[in-house]
Amino acid sequence: AVNSTDASEILFEHQVFNEMLEHASHMSSVLEKITLFYSQRRLEQTKIVT
């Protein structure tokens, strides 16, 4: 049988993982929009700025 503490920890880990996936998806969407904005306006840097 699964200990209730272990079950709570597993549930917590699943919730954290699901939230991380959701945030990663949103971050990817924002990055795509920024990339599109820069490419449409030809603002890409061809060399590294330091």
C-alpha positions as a printed Julia matrix, in Angstrom:
50×3 Matrix{Float64}:
  0.0    0.0     0.0
  1.09   3.57   -0.66
  1.75   5.71    2.4
 -0.49   8.81    2.46
  2.6   11.01    2.86
  4.15   9.39   -0.21
  0.89   9.84   -2.13
  0.79  13.54   -1.21
  4.41  13.96   -2.29
  3.73  12.22   -5.61
  0.64  14.41   -6.19
  2.68  17.52   -5.36
  5.43  16.46   -7.78
  2.86  15.89  -10.53
  1.28  19.29   -9.91
  4.68  21.02  -10.01
  5.61  19.15  -13.2
  2.31  20.07  -14.87
  2.76  23.73  -13.93
  6.31  23.68  -15.3
  5.04  22.26  -18.59
  2.36  24.94  -18.78
  4.86  27.72  -18.09
  7.29  26.28  -20.66
  4.51  26.29  -23.24
  3.71  29.95  -22.5
  7.4   30.9   -22.62
  7.72  29.18  -25.98
  4.74  31.14  -27.3
  6.25  34.44  -26.11
  9.6   33.57  -27.67
  7.91  32.79  -31.0
  6.12  36.16  -30.93
  9.34  38.04  -30.11
 11.21  36.18  -32.85
  8.48  36.99  -35.38
  8.48  40.66  -34.32
 12.25  40.93  -34.76
 12.33  39.06  -38.07
  9.45  41.1   -39.57
 11.28  44.31  -38.71
 14.69  42.95  -39.69
 16.06  43.65  -36.23
 18.09  40.45  -35.91
 21.67  40.87  -34.81
 24.2   39.14  -37.05
 27.0   39.45  -34.53
 27.21  39.04  -30.8
 26.97  42.29  -28.84
 29.07  42.41  -25.68
